[in-house]
Amino acid sequence: MLQAGLSRCHLHHASTSWALPGRLQTQRTSSSARQMQRLSEQHARPPPRGRRSVCVAAAKQMLVHVPPHPLVGHWLAVLRSEHTPTPTFRAALAELGRVLVYELSRGWLPTMTLPLQTPNPGPSGETEGTIIDPSRPVKVVPILRAGLVPIELISTVLPAYETYHVGIVRDDDTLQPKEYLNKLPASFEPDDRILVVDPMLATGGTMTAVLHDIISRGGSTEYIRVLSIIAAAPALKLLSEEFKGLQVYCACIDAEITENGFIIPGLGDAGDRAFGT
């Protein structure tokens, strides 16, 4: 098994805080704090069940967000089970993707205000409303093929978006990414909101390659969000070293990957299970 501690990332867990790089630094000697110390010794195992886990801002450090919503845990459990049939697996992956898109869009989407006339306008005749700016759609980048499924319901969350596909396979021997399709635009604006989707972050090689490509075309790490279902500690370590200020949203952090690059315990091959192949 391969393990790696997270680095350059700040997290907040209930009343106990820990920070990386280095070993996790607990601030209390409660049972929760002792749990976090054990977590640090095991190199980034997921937070104990039933505890609230969110990230707090840390300038120029990568942030990893694990939303504490109960639906995240529910759909993750459905995905993890080896007995979940393909149609249910795919539906659960889409539902969990929708929840994570909702969470990551908080405070990130560009907005605008405009006057509105309501059915009962009152003396002033108008009120003011805030909407998502339709002139600045989110650039959604699913990494094929598994990255397509978490965004199947994205239109129920984002009012304005554009989709740019990137196709990458991982070499079974070297674990290095090989690109076979690239529909990214020639350039991005520095303030474009860019959402990159890959349900499994194992080694981090594929995501690193895509992010470098996006940044080379003008994208800014400040406005990039990564959506994953399960992120392994080695992938997060690599991303944190390569991309300062990046924010990653996932349902769970698993500590280990096999020598063949599969996450343990993970949920299997997300693409195969979602498409029944």
N, C-alpha and C positions, 0 to 999 in steps of 0.2 A: 504494500500500500504506500501511496505517497501522501504526505501531509505537508501543509505549509501554514504558518501563522499569517494573519492579516497584518498589513502595515499601513501607516499613514491614513488611518481611518478613525473617526471618533464616533462612538455609539453611546446611547443612553438607555439604561434598562431599569425601569421602575425608579427606585430611590438609589440605585447603585450605578455609578458611572465607571466606564473603563475606556482607556485610550490606547491606541497603537500608533507608531511602532513600539517594539519592545513588549514586554509582558504586560498583561492587563493590570491596571492599577486600580484596585478597589478603594472606595472611600469610606466604607463602613465595615464593621466586623459582625454584621448580622448574618443569619443563615443564608440570606440571598447573596451577600458578599462572599461568603465561603463557597457558594455555588459558582460564583463568577471566577474565583481563584482557581477552582478545579477546571473551569472552562479554559482559562488561560494556559494551564498546564497541558491540556489536550489539544491546544492549537485550534481555536475557533470552532468549537462545537456549537450547535444551535442553542439559543437561550432556552432555559427551562420552560416547559409547557405552562400555559396559564399566566405568563408574565408579559407585561407590556414592553415591547421593544421598538424603539424608534431612534432615529439618528438626529443629532444636533449639529448645528453649523460648525465647521472647522475650516478656516480660510486656507485655500490651496491644498487641501487634503481631500482624498476621495471619501465620499459618504456612501454608506450602504444602508438602505432602508428596508426593514422587514415589518410591513404594516401589521398591527396587532388585531386586525379585524377578524372576527370568528369565521367569516366566509372564506378567508384565506386558508385557515386551517382545515376547514371542511373540504374544499375542493382539492387541496393538496393531499389529504388522506385518500380521496377517491383516485387521484392520479397515481399515488404510490402503490396501491393494491394491485398485485399481479392478477387478480380475478376480475378487474374492471374490463368489460368488453370494449372493443374499438369505438362504437358510437358514443358510449358514455364517456370514455376517455377523452375523445375529441370535444364533446360538449363541455366537460369539466375544464379542459385546457382553455377553451374560449371564454368560459365564465371567469376563471381565475385571471386571465389576461385582462378582461374588462375591469375587474376590481382593481388590479394594479395600475391600469391606465388612469382610472379615476384618482387613485392615490397620488400618482406621480405628477398629475396635472395641477395639483394644488399649488398656487403661487407661482406657476411656471408659464401659463398661457398668457399671451398678450391680449389685453382688453381695451375696450373703448366705451365711452358714455354717449348717450343720445337721448333727445327728448322723446317722450312717449305720451300718447293720448289714451287714457283708459276709458272703459265704459262709464265710469263715474268720476269725471275729471276734477270735480270740486271747484272752488273759487279760482284757483290758479290756472286751471285749464290743462296743465301739463304736469308730468312727473318725469323723473330722470331714471334711466335704466342703464345697466352695465352688461355688455355682451362680449363674447369672444370676437376679436377683430377678424372679420372674414377675409381681409386683404393679406393676412399673414398666416397662412395655413401651416400646421405642423407637418414637417417632412418625416414621414414614417418609413423606416428602412427595415423590412423583415429579411432575415437571413434564411434563405431557402434551405430545406423545405419546411422544417419544423416551425420556423418563425412566422409562417403564415397563419397558423391556427390561433395563437393568442390574440391576434388582431381581427379575428373574424367578426367580432361584435363592436369594433372600435367606433363605428358610425353612431352607436347609441350613446357614446360618451363625448367624442370630439365633434364639434359642429363644422370644423374646417380642417381638412388634412389632404396631403398628397402622398402617394405611395411610390417608393423607388426600390425595386427588388435587387438583391445581391445574392448570387448563388455560389456557395462554397461547400466543398467536401473536404473531409479530413483524411489525409493519407493514413491507412491503417498501420503502416510500418513506422513512419517517422512522426506521426501525429501532427504534421504540419498542414496548414490550410492550402487548398488548391481552388482557385477561382475559376468558375465556368460561365458566369453571367454577371454583368455589372451594368445596372441601369441608373446609377447615380447621375445627378445633373453635373454639367461641366463645372459649376461653381455654386457655392453657398454664400449667403450673406452672413456677416459675423454674428448677427443677432437672430438667425434662423433657429427656431425650435426644432430639434432633430431627435427623433425617438428611434433607437436601434433595438431590434427585438430578436432574441435567441433564447429559447426556453431553457437550455442547459449550458451553463458556463463551467466547463471542466478544467481544461488546461488554460483557457483564456486566449489561445492562439488565434482562433477565428475572429473573436471580437476585437482583439488588438489590431489585426490586419484591417478590418473594416473601419475602425475608428481612425487609424492613421490615414486611410484613404479619404475619409470625410474631412478630416482636419486639413489635409493637403489641398482640398478644394475650397477652403475658406471657412469651414465650420469651426465653432468655438466650443471648447470643452465646457465652458460655463453654461451653455444652453443645450448641451446634449444630455439625454437621459437614456439609460440602458434598462430594458425590461427583460428579466429572466424569471423563470419559475424556481429553479434550484441553482444556486451558485456554489461552487466548491472553493475551498480556501486557497488552493494554488492559483486559480483563475483570478480571484480577488487580489491576491498579492501581486500578481503580474500587472493587472490593470492599475493598481494603486501606484506602482512604480513608474508606469508609462504616462498616466494621465492625471495630472494634478487638478483637483476641483471637479472631477467627474462624479456623477451621482448614479448609483445603481439601485434599482428596486427589484426585490425578489421575494418569494414566498418563504424561502428557507435557505440557510447556509449549511451545507454538508462539509465535513472536515476532510474527507479522503477521496482520492481517485485511485483506480487500479493502474497497473503498469500499461494497460491498453487504453487508458484515458477515460474510463467510465466512472461516473460518480457513485460513491457508496454512502448511504444506501440508495440514494437517487430514486429514479422511477422507471429505469430501463431506457430504451431508445425512444425518445419522444416522437420522432418522425415516423418510425415504424409502427408504434402503437396508435398514433393518431390517424394514419392512413391505411392501417391494416396490412402492411407489407412485411 
